[in-house]
Amino acid sequence: MQSSTNVIEEAGWKLHWRLTESAGIMVYLADYKGRRVLWEGSLPYVTVDHQRENMEVSDETFEAHGPWWVPLGTRTLRGPVRVQSFRGGVELSASFEAGPYQYTQLWRFHDDGRLCPWLTIYGPGVHDQHTYHPHWRFDFDLDGARDDAFERFEDTRWQRIENEGWFPYSGESDEHGNVWRQVDFGSGAAINIRPHTWDDAEVFAIRYHDGEWAPFSPRPAGGGQAFPAAYVGDESLDGDDVTVWYVAHVHFDQSFPYTAGPWIKVEGLGK
């Protein structure tokens, strides 16, 4: 069903959404059972790099093989943004076509507190030797922006992460498959994050600063490290506002269509 409003109230959720110029469907001011969960979430970009050496380009530098990037937004949208109910939840979706690449972006909200921001990649692109890198950015606000902590499941237990950093999925998780979580000190509520079934995934946890929202391009104008790695410093995360980036790596040997993205679940909120 084509959406006629940018506000959805269903399955215990109330959220706002808008179609961006380059970051797909952005969801913002999302509440679950009357309590704020997400200030803003988006898909800033999907980069693609190529491993094949005979790309038939004159420049054989690294840049000739990528990462390449085409914005997912108003110019690449194919058809309307759709809102559809399913048993126990509601789904927001849109299809994009960027050159030889085709995608469907999904936001699924479940009545048990699950949130599924996914991307279906149809592949295979220009040839069979390349890797997709979808980047999601989340600014979770569990009962407010501050008084949060970030934790990672490692060495059979949850461990507090004190400073900003890069935290790849090592294959270790808790009994529910969760690998990372953001915890609110005041309420004890948590946002649990686990990778999709076959995702090769990593998370960047970064202290929030004004101006460090999703940039238009994955690389700074002056060169250097790509985002979000360019934002990572050594600032403390404990008790502050944390921004979480989830990056998946979908390799050419995956079966297409392939759906990437995290499973997210809210626990301990709205009781």
ABEGO torsion letter per residue (X at the ends): XBBABABBBBGGBBBBBBBBAAAEBBBBGBBBGGBBABABBBBABBBBBBABABAGBABABAAAAOBBBBBBBAAABBEBBBBBBBBGEBBBBBBBBBEABBBBBBBBBBAAGBBBBBBBBAOAEABABBBBBBBBBBBBBBGEABGBBBBBBBGGBBBBBABBEBBBBAGBBBAAGBABBBBBAAAGBBBBBBBBAABBBBBBBBBBBBGABBBABABBAAEEBBOAAAABBABBABGBBBBBBBBBBBBAABBOBBBBEBBBBBBGBGX
